[in-house]
Amino acid sequence: MNRTLLPLAVSLVLAGCTAASDRMAGAGAGELASTLAGRVAGAPVDCVNVQSASGSFRAIGGALLFNEGRRLYRSDPVDGCPFLANDPIVIVETYGGRICRNDRFRTVGRGTSIPSGYCRFGAFTPYDRPR
């Protein structure tokens, strides 16, 4: 490939990846909205206690949801995370029973065994059902 065409080819490939990622996040946005429907967002917190949690992290629409009984926490990864598309399994290593903002996580695609690169949790916004 000629040197003048290489930057153009790289730009086109990156633009295609970004567009596909945006489409996948958009498709999950409706599911995310319906999952959080009827819940009220609280003030974001830096850490969540995962020892007493009944669920695990689930990726929906580019965000991570964590179920803690009646409360859901939403974390939008710092700088986004391209590995959250296609309903991956979220891999989280915990130390001390808490997950905090800027802690790292990875994903693995269903039916595969090679984990992704690392992404970082953003703040955790609690969502509760009104009483």
N, CA and C atoms as an extended XYZ file, in Angstrom:
393
Properties=species:S:1:pos:R:3:atomname:S:1:resname:S:1:resid:I:1 pbc="F F F"
N         0.852       -1.182        0.000 N   MET     1
C         0.000        0.000        0.000 CA  MET     1
C         0.893        1.238        0.000 C   MET     1
N         0.527        2.171       -0.737 N   ASN     2
C         1.265        3.411       -0.867 CA  ASN     2
C         1.165        4.230        0.426 C   ASN     2
N         2.238        4.935        0.780 N   ARG     3
C         2.308        5.668        2.053 CA  ARG     3
C         1.258        6.763        2.173 C   ARG     3
N         0.818        7.324        1.102 N   THR     4
C        -0.196        8.387        1.191 CA  THR     4
C        -1.581        7.809        1.428 C   THR     4
N        -1.809        6.551        1.044 N   LEU     5
C        -3.115        5.930        1.251 CA  LEU     5
C        -3.250        5.291        2.628 C   LEU     5
N        -2.140        4.974        3.291 N   LEU     6
C        -2.191        4.313        4.589 CA  LEU     6
C        -2.951        5.135        5.639 C   LEU     6
N        -2.658        6.440        5.827 N   PRO     7
C        -3.432        7.206        6.821 CA  PRO     7
C        -4.926        7.244        6.496 C   PRO     7
N        -5.268        7.317        5.213 N   LEU     8
C        -6.674        7.321        4.816 CA  LEU     8
C        -7.333        5.993        5.152 C   LEU     8
N        -6.650        4.890        4.880 N   ALA     9
C        -7.201        3.560        5.173 CA  ALA     9
C        -7.406        3.381        6.670 C   ALA     9
N        -6.437        3.803        7.465 N   VAL    10
C        -6.562        3.701        8.926 CA  VAL    10
C        -7.733        4.548        9.413 C   VAL    10
N        -7.887        5.750        8.889 N   SER    11
C        -8.998        6.630        9.281 CA  SER    11
C       -10.339        5.996        8.954 C   SER    11
N       -10.463        5.383        7.783 N   LEU    12
C       -11.722        4.747        7.390 CA  LEU    12
C       -12.054        3.556        8.281 C   LEU    12
N       -11.042        2.756        8.615 N   VAL    13
C       -11.274        1.609        9.501 CA  VAL    13
C       -11.724        2.095       10.872 C   VAL    13
N       -11.048        3.094       11.425 N   LEU    14
C       -11.422        3.619       12.743 CA  LEU    14
C       -12.816        4.241       12.718 C   LEU    14
N       -13.154        4.932       11.671 N   ALA    15
C       -14.491        5.525       11.563 CA  ALA    15
C       -15.551        4.438       11.515 C   ALA    15
N       -15.281        3.355       10.811 N   GLY    16
C       -16.222        2.238       10.747 CA  GLY    16
C       -16.413        1.588       12.096 C   GLY    16
N       -15.329        1.429       12.867 N   CYS    17
C       -15.431        0.841       14.213 CA  CYS    17
C       -16.247        1.740       15.125 C   CYS    17
N       -16.024        3.044       15.049 N   THR    18
C       -16.759        3.987       15.884 CA  THR    18
C       -18.234        3.966       15.541 C   THR    18
N       -18.564        3.937       14.266 N   ALA    19
C       -19.974        3.917       13.856 CA  ALA    19
C       -20.654        2.638       14.332 C   ALA    19
N       -19.977        1.496       14.213 N   ALA    20
C       -20.561        0.226       14.678 CA  ALA    20
C       -20.756        0.252       16.185 C   ALA    20
N       -19.784        0.788       16.913 N   SER    21
C       -19.896        0.881       18.368 CA  SER    21
C       -21.060        1.785       18.767 C   SER    21
N       -21.230        2.905       18.058 N   ASP    22
C       -22.340        3.823       18.340 CA  ASP    22
C       -23.683        3.153       18.079 C   ASP    22
N       -23.787        2.373       17.007 N   ARG    23
C       -25.039        1.661       16.709 CA  ARG    23
C       -25.364        0.661       17.800 C   ARG    23
N       -24.353       -0.094       18.267 N   MET    24
C       -24.589       -1.096       19.304 CA  MET    24
C       -24.991       -0.437       20.613 C   MET    24
N       -24.350        0.673       20.971 N   ALA    25
C       -24.710        1.381       22.193 CA  ALA    25
C       -26.117        1.936       22.065 C   ALA    25
N       -26.478        2.435       20.885 N   GLY    26
C       -27.823        2.961       20.669 CA  GLY    26
C       -28.877        1.888       20.798 C   GLY    26
N       -28.565        0.687       20.313 N   ALA    27
C       -29.513       -0.423       20.410 CA  ALA    27
C       -29.755       -0.797       21.864 C   ALA    27
N       -28.729       -0.723       22.703 N   GLY    28
C       -28.866       -1.062       24.120 CA  GLY    28
C       -29.439        0.063       24.945 C   GLY    28
N       -29.485        1.275       24.394 N   ALA    29
C       -29.995        2.420       25.150 CA  ALA    29
C       -31.463        2.236       25.518 C   ALA    29
N       -32.249        1.652       24.620 N   GLY    30
C       -33.658        1.403       24.906 CA  GLY    30
C       -33.828        0.393       26.031 C   GLY    30
N       -33.006       -0.662       26.014 N   GLU    31
C       -33.063       -1.667       27.082 CA  GLU    31
C       -32.633       -1.059       28.414 C   GLU    31
N       -31.617       -0.205       28.376 N   LEU    32
C       -31.157        0.468       29.593 CA  LEU    32
C       -32.264        1.352       30.151 C   LEU    32
N       -32.912        2.122       29.280 N   ALA    33
C       -33.998        3.009       29.720 CA  ALA    33
C       -35.149        2.205       30.319 C   ALA    33
N       -35.510        1.082       29.709 N   SER    34
C       -36.622        0.295       30.247 CA  SER    34
C       -36.235       -0.385       31.560 C   SER    34
N       -34.967       -0.757       31.720 N   THR    35
C       -34.514       -1.356       32.978 CA  THR    35
C       -34.569       -0.353       34.118 C   THR    35
N       -34.256        0.902       33.823 N   LEU    36
C       -34.251        1.941       34.862 CA  LEU    36
C       -35.598        2.654       34.992 C   LEU    36
N       -36.556        2.342       34.122 N   ALA    37
C       -37.868        3.006       34.158 CA  ALA    37
C       -38.549        2.779       35.501 C   ALA    37
N       -39.144        3.840       36.031 N   GLY    38
C       -39.839        3.757       37.306 CA  GLY    38
C       -38.925        3.892       38.507 C   GLY    38
N       -37.649        4.072       38.266 N   ARG    39
C       -36.682        4.238       39.362 CA  ARG    39
C       -36.213        5.681       39.402 C   ARG    39
N       -35.804        6.114       40.579 N   VAL    40
C       -35.340        7.482       40.773 CA  VAL    40
C       -33.841        7.452       41.057 C   VAL    40
N       -33.094        8.272       40.317 N   ALA    41
C       -31.642        8.332       40.491 CA  ALA    41
C       -31.301        9.125       41.751 C   ALA    41
N       -30.333        8.618       42.492 N   GLY    42
C       -29.822        9.319       43.665 CA  GLY    42
C       -28.496        9.977       43.341 C   GLY    42
N       -27.852       10.496       44.370 N   ALA    43
C       -26.544       11.127       44.194 CA  ALA    43
C       -25.485       10.058       43.946 C   ALA    43
N       -24.615       10.260       42.964 N   PRO    44
C       -23.568        9.270       42.689 CA  PRO    44
C       -22.651        9.071       43.897 C   PRO    44
N       -22.175        7.840       44.042 N   VAL    45
C       -21.238        7.488       45.108 CA  VAL    45
C       -19.970        6.927       44.469 C   VAL    45
N       -18.879        6.963       45.227 N   ASP    46
C       -17.604        6.487       44.687 CA  ASP    46
C       -17.430        4.975       44.771 C   ASP    46
N       -18.068        4.310       45.753 N   CYS    47
C       -17.876        2.872       45.942 CA  CYS    47
C       -19.195        2.173       46.237 C   CYS    47
N       -19.267        0.883       45.895 N   VAL    48
C       -20.404        0.037       46.255 CA  VAL    48
C       -19.872       -1.188       46.977 C   VAL    48
N       -20.655       -1.677       47.932 N   ASN    49
C       -20.304       -2.866       48.680 CA  ASN    49
C       -20.814       -4.082       47.917 C   ASN    49
N       -19.928       -4.928       47.471 N   VAL    50
C       -20.350       -6.077       46.677 CA  VAL    50
C       -20.462       -7.353       47.502 C   VAL    50
N       -20.094       -7.317       48.773 N   GLN    51
C       -20.191       -8.509       49.616 CA  GLN    51
C       -21.638       -8.902       49.859 C   GLN    51
N       -22.514       -7.923       50.042 N   SER    52
C       -23.904       -8.226       50.369 CA  SER    52
C       -24.800       -8.228       49.136 C   SER    52
N       -24.220       -8.125       47.976 N   ALA    53
C       -25.013       -8.003       46.749 CA  ALA    53
C       -25.558       -9.347       46.298 C   ALA    53
N       -26.744       -9.286       45.728 N   SER    54
C       -27.374      -10.508       45.244 CA  SER    54
C       -27.107      -10.752       43.766 C   SER    54
N       -26.545       -9.812       43.096 N   GLY    55
C       -26.363       -9.947       41.662 CA  GLY    55
C       -24.937       -9.728       41.242 C   GLY    55
N       -24.782       -9.481       39.961 N   SER    56
C       -23.475       -9.220       39.403 CA  SER    56
C       -23.594       -8.057       38.429 C   SER    56
N       -22.478       -7.673       37.862 N   PHE    57
C       -22.491       -6.576       36.902 CA  PHE    57
C       -23.018       -7.080       35.569 C   PHE    57
N       -23.807       -6.235       34.923 N   ARG    58
C       -24.381       -6.553       33.616 CA  ARG    58
C       -24.192       -5.339       32.715 C   ARG    58
N       -23.731       -5.573       31.514 N   ALA    59
C       -23.511       -4.487       30.556 CA  ALA    59
C       -24.767       -4.279       29.720 C   ALA    59
N       -25.265       -3.041       29.723 N   ILE    60
C       -26.417       -2.678       28.890 CA  ILE    60
C       -26.175       -1.283       28.330 C   ILE    60
N       -26.240       -1.139       27.029 N   GLY    61
C       -26.156        0.172       26.396 CA  GLY    61
C       -24.919        0.966       26.744 C   GLY    61
N       -23.774        0.319       26.905 N   GLY    62
C       -22.533        1.021       27.210 CA  GLY    62
C       -22.352        1.343       28.675 C   GLY    62
N       -23.307        0.965       29.520 N   ALA    63
C       -23.222        1.194       30.965 CA  ALA    63
C       -23.160       -0.154       31.674 C   ALA    63
N       -22.762       -0.110       32.938 N   LEU    64
C       -22.768       -1.309       33.773 CA  LEU    64
C       -23.823       -1.143       34.850 C   LEU    64
N       -24.630       -2.165       35.047 N   LEU    65
C       -25.634       -2.155       36.106 CA  LEU    65
C       -25.262       -3.210       37.130 C   LEU    65
N       -25.428       -2.841       38.398 N   PHE    66
C       -25.143       -3.745       39.502 CA  PHE    66
C       -26.369       -3.796       40.392 C   PHE    66
N       -26.875       -4.998       40.628 N   ASN    67
C       -28.090       -5.184       41.414 CA  ASN    67
C       -27.727       -5.449       42.866 C   ASN    67
N       -28.186       -4.575       43.742 N   GLU    68
C       -27.956       -4.742       45.180 CA  GLU    68
C       -29.328       -4.831       45.860 C   GLU    68
N       -29.982       -5.953       45.690 N   GLY    69
C       -31.316       -6.108       46.258 CA  GLY    69
C       -32.322       -5.251       45.510 C   GLY    69
N       -32.984       -4.342       46.213 N   ARG    70
C       -33.973       -3.460       45.592 CA  ARG    70
C       -33.324       -2.308       44.824 C   ARG    70
N       -32.080       -2.063       45.058 N   ARG    71
C       -31.387       -0.920       44.446 CA  ARG    71
C       -30.522       -1.380       43.282 C   ARG    71
N       -30.550       -0.591       42.208 N   LEU    72
C       -29.647       -0.799       41.078 CA  LEU    72
C       -28.621        0.325       41.084 C   LEU    72
N       -27.392       -0.003       40.778 N   TYR    73
C       -26.355        1.007       40.593 CA  TYR    73
C       -25.952        1.003       39.129 C   TYR    73
N       -25.802        2.208       38.585 N   ARG    74
C       -25.336        2.366       37.211 CA  ARG    74
C       -23.959        3.020       37.240 C   ARG    74
N       -23.047        2.450       36.467 N   SER    75
C       -21.722        3.040       36.320 CA  SER    75
C       -21.432        3.178       34.839 C   SER    75
N       -21.118        4.390       34.428 N   ASP    76
C       -20.695        4.633       33.052 CA  ASP    76
C       -19.174        4.644       33.060 C   ASP    76
N       -18.539        3.721       32.338 N   PRO    77
C       -17.081        3.608       32.383 CA  PRO    77
C       -16.377        4.915       32.022 C   PRO    77
N       -15.256        5.140       32.698 N   VAL    78
C       -14.420        6.306       32.431 CA  VAL    78
C       -13.931        6.210       30.982 C   VAL    78
N       -14.106        7.244       30.212 N   ASP    79
C       -13.694        7.298       28.802 CA  ASP    79
C       -14.378        6.235       27.941 C   ASP    79
N       -15.514        5.720       28.384 N   GLY    80
C       -16.232        4.698       27.614 CA  GLY    80
C       -15.485        3.370       27.641 C   GLY    80
N       -16.111        2.343       27.133 N   CYS    81
C       -15.478        1.026       27.083 CA  CYS    81
C       -16.004        0.297       25.859 C   CYS    81
N       -15.184        0.140       24.827 N   PRO    82
C       -15.655       -0.481       23.586 CA  PRO    82
C       -15.975       -1.967       23.735 C   PRO    82
N       -15.598       -2.575       24.861 N   PHE    83
C       -15.787       -4.016       25.041 CA  PHE    83
C       -17.155       -4.369       25.626 C   PHE    83
N       -18.030       -3.387       25.837 N   LEU    84
C       -19.323       -3.654       26.469 CA  LEU    84
C       -20.427       -4.024       25.484 C   LEU    84
N       -20.129       -4.044       24.200 N   ALA    85
C       -21.140       -4.400       23.198 CA  ALA    85
C       -21.376       -5.911       23.199 C   ALA    85
N       -22.512       -6.323       22.709 N   ASN    86
C       -22.853       -7.737       22.505 CA  ASN    86
C       -22.988       -8.551       23.785 C   ASN    86
N       -23.480       -7.938       24.860 N   ASP    87
C       -23.795       -8.656       26.098 CA  ASP    87
C       -22.640       -9.505       26.614 C   ASP    87
N       -21.495       -8.899       26.941 N   PRO    88
C       -20.360       -9.685       27.425 CA  PRO    88
C       -20.542      -10.090       28.890 C   PRO    88
N       -19.701      -10.995       29.331 N   ILE    89
C       -19.605      -11.329       30.749 CA  ILE    89
C       -18.597      -10.352       31.338 C   ILE    89
N       -18.957       -9.705       32.440 N   VAL    90
C       -18.088       -8.711       33.069 CA  VAL    90
C       -17.251       -9.401       34.139 C   VAL    90
N       -15.943       -9.204       34.083 N   ILE    91
C       -15.008       -9.804       35.031 CA  ILE    91
C       -14.501       -8.708       35.961 C   ILE    91
N       -14.769       -8.867       37.252 N   VAL    92
C       -14.365       -7.872       38.243 CA  VAL    92
C       -13.575       -8.575       39.338 C   VAL    92
N       -12.405       -8.065       39.653 N   GLU    93
C       -11.622       -8.583       40.770 CA  GLU    93
C       -11.853       -7.656       41.948 C   GLU    93
N       -12.303       -8.218       43.067 N   THR    94
C       -12.578       -7.386       44.236 CA  THR    94
C       -11.515       -7.604       45.304 C   THR    94
N       -11.212       -6.552       45.984 N   TYR    95
C       -10.275       -6.578       47.099 CA  TYR    95
C       -10.951       -5.855       48.250 C   TYR    95
N       -11.299       -6.585       49.304 N   GLY    96
C       -11.919       -5.951       50.461 CA  GLY    96
C       -13.429       -5.818       50.354 C   GLY    96
N       -14.054       -6.382       49.346 N   GLY    97
C       -15.508       -6.387       49.268 CA  GLY    97
C       -16.152       -5.137       48.704 C   GLY    97
N       -15.349       -4.206       48.192 N   ARG    98
C       -15.911       -2.996       47.587 CA  ARG    98
C       -15.343       -2.807       46.192 C   ARG    98
N       -16.172       -2.194       45.345 N   ILE    99
C       -15.724       -1.768       44.017 CA  ILE    99
C       -15.839       -0.250       44.013 C   ILE    99
N       -14.809        0.411       43.547 N   CYS   100
C       -14.806        1.877       43.583 CA  CYS   100
C       -14.565        2.471       42.198 C   CYS   100
N       -14.917        3.752       42.080 N   ARG   101
C       -14.654        4.495       40.850 CA  ARG   101
C       -13.172        4.368       40.526 C   ARG   101
N       -12.870        4.176       39.276 N   ASN   102
C       -11.517        3.990       38.726 CA  ASN   102
C       -10.946        2.598       38.947 C   ASN   102
N       -11.670        1.683       39.638 N   ASP   103
C       -11.228        0.287       39.683 CA  ASP   103
C       -11.378       -0.282       38.273 C   ASP   103
N       -10.556       -1.268       37.951 N   ARG   104
C       -10.558       -1.829       36.607 CA  ARG   104
C       -11.460       -3.057       36.500 C   ARG   104
N       -11.950       -3.289       35.292 N   PHE   105
C       -12.692       -4.511       34.981 CA  PHE   105
C       -12.356       -4.919       33.555 C   PHE   105
N       -12.680       -6.155       33.243 N   ARG   106
C       -12.496       -6.686       31.900 CA  ARG   106
C       -13.786       -7.359       31.476 C   ARG   106
N       -13.875       -7.732       30.232 N   THR   107
C       -15.023       -8.487       29.749 CA  THR   107
C       -14.522       -9.683       28.956 C   THR   107
N       -15.421      -10.639       28.786 N   VAL   108
C       -15.138      -11.762       27.898 CA  VAL   108
C       -16.424      -12.036       27.130 C   VAL   108
N       -16.293      -12.212       25.838 N   GLY   109
C       -17.463      -12.483       25.013 CA  GLY   109
C       -18.029      -13.862       25.329 C   GLY   109
N       -19.339      -13.983       25.237 N   ARG   110
C       -19.971      -15.284       25.493 CA  ARG   110
C       -19.495      -16.283       24.431 C   ARG   110
N       -19.063      -17.442       24.901 N   GLY   111
C       -18.567      -18.475       23.997 CA  GLY   111
C       -17.098      -18.332       23.651 C   GLY   111
N       -16.432      -17.343       24.244 N   THR   112
C       -15.001      -17.165       24.010 CA  THR   112
C       -14.269      -17.279       25.339 C   THR   112
N       -12.952      -17.309       25.289 N   SER   113
C       -12.193      -17.443       26.530 CA  SER   113
C       -11.106      -16.388       26.696 C   SER   113
N       -10.984      -15.498       25.743 N   ILE   114
C        -9.928      -14.487       25.805 CA  ILE   114
C       -10.529      -13.187       26.319 C   ILE   114
N       -10.081      -12.705       27.498 N   PRO   115
C       -10.640      -11.458       28.037 CA  PRO   115
C       -10.169      -10.237       27.256 C   PRO   115
N       -10.958       -9.184       27.395 N   SER   116
C       -10.647       -7.915       26.729 CA  SER   116
C        -9.541       -7.194       27.486 C   SER   116
N        -9.217       -6.005       26.978 N   GLY   117
C        -8.353       -5.111       27.719 CA  GLY   117
C        -9.124       -4.548       28.907 C   GLY   117
N        -8.474       -3.748       29.717 N   TYR   118
C        -9.106       -3.191       30.913 CA  TYR   118
C        -9.871       -1.918       30.610 C   TYR   118
N       -10.962       -1.730       31.334 N   CYS   119
C       -11.711       -0.483       31.364 CA  CYS   119
C       -11.841       -0.098       32.832 C   CYS   119
N       -12.285        1.140       33.103 N   ARG   120
C       -12.409        1.594       34.492 CA  ARG   120
C       -13.839        2.007       34.806 C   ARG   120
N       -14.281        1.674       36.020 N   PHE   121
C       -15.601        2.079       36.474 CA  PHE   121
C       -15.654        3.587       36.654 C   PHE   121
N       -16.804        4.160       36.335 N   GLY   122
C       -17.080        5.546       36.681 CA  GLY   122
C       -17.761        5.563       38.042 C   GLY   122
N       -18.301        6.702       38.431 N   ALA   123
C       -19.054        6.793       39.690 CA  ALA   123
C       -20.282        5.887       39.598 C   ALA   123
N       -20.819        5.504       40.734 N   PHE   124
C       -21.978        4.614       40.806 CA  PHE   124
C       -23.205        5.418       41.203 C   PHE   124
N       -24.185        5.475       40.314 N   THR   125
C       -25.421        6.205       40.577 CA  THR   125
C       -26.488        5.205       41.035 C   THR   125
N       -27.031        5.385       42.261 N   PRO   126
C       -28.061        4.460       42.736 CA  PRO   126
C       -29.413        4.804       42.117 C   PRO   126
N       -30.182        3.769       41.794 N   TYR   127
C       -31.540        3.920       41.282 CA  TYR   127
C       -32.466        3.107       42.173 C   TYR   127
N       -33.417        3.792       42.797 N   ASP   128
C       -34.376        3.136       43.691 CA  ASP   128
C       -35.785        3.303       43.161 C   ASP   128
N       -36.628        2.350       43.513 N   ARG   129
C       -38.066        2.490       43.220 CA  ARG   129
C       -38.676        3.377       44.288 C   ARG   129
N       -39.537        4.323       43.888 N   PRO   130
C       -40.184        5.155       44.901 CA  PRO   130
C       -41.094        4.288       45.779 C   PRO   130
N       -41.203        4.658       47.038 N   ARG   131
C       -42.042        3.895       47.981 CA  ARG   131
C       -43.432        4.432       48.021 C   ARG   131
